[in-house]
Amino acid sequence: MRIEMGRMNDRTDVTVRNCDIAIRSVSHSGGGVVAESTASEFTVENTRIGIEADGVCGILGKVPDGGGTYPAPAEPHTATVRNASVTGSASGNAAIELRERSGSVVANCCIEGDGDGRDGVAFVRSDGCVVRDATIDVTDEPVVTSNADVDVSGVSLGGSCPVPSVPRSPKPSKPPDSSDPGDAVPEDVLTIEGAPGADHELGVTGDLTKSASMDATIDPNDTVDGSTATGQVGGGRGSYAFAGEITRLVLDGGVNLYYNGESVVPANYLPNTVTIENASYVEYEIETTDGIVKSAVMGTADPSDTVNGTTATGQAGEGGQDSFAYPGEIESLDIDGDATVYRNGTVLSKPGGTSSEQSGLPVFGRLSA
């Protein structure tokens, strides 16, 4: 369930009430309830959320800055979560994560998760927040703060929580094999539309075939080898039917991306993010194994930053944040200046931490996906 606004910049006051939400398997999702960067205040109450997909939050409130495309939504930006439960075996990240949502309240809630590295409630750059009268039984920290001020009271660290009542859907049958990619019945279709000379590489975990979806041309010069595709759009469109998750996405040149016929931001379909939050002016270069794109997950997508295939370079002024999304791994991260580095919303390195020198710039280790 996604909460967002468009260009009007009006105040949103959305309530999700009396719902049962379950995510058991998904190629990409921010959470069961996601307040996008264009959403102002929102409420989740009397709702049960079950998450089995790793890295997916039950409730996610993104930074309310408009995402770099729209103006920031009108204040307040608070989140209110009450009489709600978040359960499931998902590992990683937090059951509830609120970013720059000062004044938020989590009350009379129940959080239970046995997945590895699962936090309960995470607050990022949010002041005046409250967690009270809650059960939080997770494998990692019950409440996590990053540059946040949170009053915690009446929290129990053990117990069981109500789960969503959602019938299981039958597993879809696998599409039949076909030598003609235009005859395939795809689970998902990714379409790349770009100017002449826009090269691309795509890798997935499951089957991958060329497709004629969205009037795309099946270019004989594009190559599909197992679960990997390489090609050049040439001023038109190239479509691929695929199953599983995206493991490699390298885009050279200006492109538009479509997922099942809908225009999407590439960053929304990649599993990992890295954010550079600077205390002073910094310059940086990020080198990845399998591609990188700009993201607005914790900061704005800065138009002055440069992405070229598997490398991103940029600069940011004092107090700024630059975010990128990527599959695979980060091979090197060079930063000239003092900065805090986040991976998937978790602090990875802070100014003054251990670093080595490479090409005259600090290098903060090797980051694994």
C-alpha positions, -999 to +999 in steps of 0.1 A: +000+000+000+016+033-011+008+068+001+019+097-022+009+130-036+017+147-070+025+182-080-002+200-060+020+199-028-012+198-007-012+183+028-020+146+029-038+132+059-041+095+050-053+067+074-048+030+068-073+013+091-086-022+097-065-038+071-047-072+068-015-069+047+009-097+038+040-098+017+054-133+013+076-131-017+084-100-039+112-089-063+112-055-047+091-036-021+097-008+004+071-022+028+036-032+035+026+004+040+049+030+023+046+067+027+065+081-003+086+112-003+056+132-015+034+122+015+030+144+045+014+130+077-002+095+078-017+071+103-018+033+104-042+018+130-059-014+138-040-031+111-020-064+109+010-067+086+029-098+079+063-097+061+082-128+050+104-111+023+139-102+035+148-066+037+112-054+035+097-031+062+062-035+075+058+003+076+082+027+059+080+065+060+104+079+035+121+113+037+094+138+029+114+159+005+095+153-028+121+128-041+139+154-062+110+155-087+082+172-068+083+199-040+084+187-004+049+180+009+032+204+033+039+199+070+033+181+093+053+151+083+044+129+113+036+092+114+011+077+139+011+040+143-013+026+169-030-007+177-011-023+148+011-054+145+040-063+123+051-099+122+069-124+100+103-140+094+118-113+072+155-106+079+173-072+078+161-036+082+133-027+106+097-037+110+089+000+112+112+027+098+105+064+099+129+089+082+128+126+090+093+121+105+097+143+136+068+141+162+059+105+152+042+082+177+042+043+178+018+033+205+000+001+216+017-019+189+030-054+187+061-063+167+074-099+164+101-111+140+125-140+141+145-131+109+182-124+113+192-088+119+157-075+122+151-043+142+119-033+157+114+005+152+140+027+135+140+065+135+163+085+112+168+122+118+135+125+137+130+145+169+103+145+195+092+109+187+075+084+211+074+046+214+051+035+243+031+006+255+044-018+229+057-054+226+088-057+204+103-092+201+129-091+174+164-106+168+182-073+168+175-039+185+139-031+196+144+007+190+171+021+168+179+059+165+201+077+141+203+114+148+169+111+164+153+119+198+129+092+209+111+088+243+106+050+249+084+037+277+063+007+286+081-016+260+080-054+266+107-075+248+088-107+246+054-119+235+033-130+205+014-108+181-017-111+160-010-120+124-029-109+092-057-130+080-049-133+043-057-164+022-027-179+004-029-175-034-020-205-056+014-203-071+012-192-107+022-218-133+055-213-151+050-198-186+055-223-214+089-224-232+088-208-266+114-202-293+096-170-303+101-145-274+070-126-286+049-156-277+062-159-241+038-153-212+061-133-189+058-129-152+074-095-154+085-073-183+112-046-181+113-021-210+142+002-217+136+033-238+164+055-248+183+077-272+206+063-299+237+048-283+221+040-249+237+007-240+223-016-213+231-047-194+205-067-174+209-097-152+182-116-132+179-146-110+154-165-131+145-169-168+151-141-192+139-137-228+134-109-254+099-095-256+078-074-280+059-058-252+052-021-254+059-022-292+095-030-285+117-042-314+133-076-309+167-066-320+189-095-333+220-075-322+208-077-285+222-108-268+205-130-242+228-155-225+210-175-198+199-149-173+219-120-187+211-096-215+232-070-232+222-046-260+217-011-273+183+006-276+192+027-306+165+054-302+136+029-296+126+003-270+139-030-259+118-053-237+127-083-217+104-108-199+120-122-168+114-141-136+130-135-102+150-105-090+172-080-108+209-087-100+225-065-126+214-032-142+239-011-161+226+018-181+248+041-202+231+071-217+197+087-210+170+061-207+134+057-195+125+025-177+091+007-177+080-022-155+050-041-167+041-011-189+043+015-162+070+042-160+092+036-130+123+050-113+151+024-117+162+028-081+129+014-069+137-020-083+172-025-070+178-042-036+205-020-020+211+016-013+241+037-003+239+072+011+266+098+017+257+123+045+283+150+048+293+173+076+313+194+052+319+198+015+329+163+000+337+148-033+332+110-038+334+082-063+315+049-060+325+018-080+301-011-081+301-046-096+267-046-113+255-011-120+243+019-100+216+046-104+206+077-085+181+073-057+160+095-034+157+070-006+174+092+021+183+123+001+176+140-032+186+126-065+211+154-074+211+162-111+247+173-109+259+139-098+272+116-127+264+080-132+283+061-159+276+023-160+290+009-128+304+042-114+289+072-097+308+105-090+295+136-073+299+163-047+278+176-019+277+207+003+276+208+040+246+189+055+237+173+022+228+137+014+233+119-019+218+084-024+222+057-049+207+023-055+226-008-068+225-046-071+255-067-064+284-051-044+302-019-040+339-025-049+352+009-037+340+040-021+364+070-022+354+101-002+374+133+000+360+150+031+341+141+063+309+120+058+287+094+073+280+064+050+247+045+052+240+012+035+203+002+033+196+029+059+221+016+085+253+035+094+283+018+078+310+043+086+314+077+103+340+105+100+371+095+118+365+057+114+390+032+101+400+038+065+428+031+041+443+053+014+438+047-023+445+073-049+447+099-021+411+094-010+398+077+021+383+042+013+358+027+036+363-010+031+344-033+008+306-032+011+288-065+004+252-066-008 
